[in-house]
Amino acid sequence: MNSFKAYLALCRVSNLPTVWTNVLAACLLAGGGCEAASFLLLALALSCFYLAGMCLNDLCDAGHDRQHRPGRPIPSGRVSLNGARLLTLTLFAAGFLLLAAAPKPSGLAAAVLLLLAIVAYDFHHKGNPFSVLLMALCRLLVFVVAALALTGQLAPPVLVAGGIQFVYVVLISLVARHENARPAPFAFPVIPAMLAGISLVDGIVIASLVSFPWLLAGIAGALLTWAGQRFVRGD
């Protein structure tokens, strides 16, 4: 059980509801209709990319974490380097295989861009002032991949929703940098709350552009993320 929880922490699974609401927003705004089966397929595929990216992030940060975050799964010895590598490759492969079953093949091409953005961020985020843009690009590409895999085209509302999340993720990253530069962290868990807010932003956008009741989906995603943070921190 401890090993299983270590892998959950490695992949920051508590943040997955934010990916699901991103995919939901992209599907609803893409203009091609959003069947439950297609949504579930794309949500699962992009969850694999997210989990793999988080796992790769800890692999790239293993040396830094040994000095500064020894409680993380890899430096604490709860997850081996080989185990993390195998999980990363498996999750990326699963993401591509799932997208291959999506309605439109153009999602696969966009997924290659998402993979490149994830790798670029994970390998070059330390000491890189522009890494906040790379992280935000990864989030934007979730919308792009989902929309292209569903309809084969990018409707303007999808880009609007993705662009809003791009700006919001940049804001989260800048606040996180400010907190890390402080002698002590914020008294309130600001970053976990802002991460949960990703789903709330999706809900507001869908409610504004599609139908107001969809706000409930964003609230549900935010509550799930916030609840998950109690067991597995997502920052």
Beta strands, then each sheet from edge to edge (+ up, - down):
end
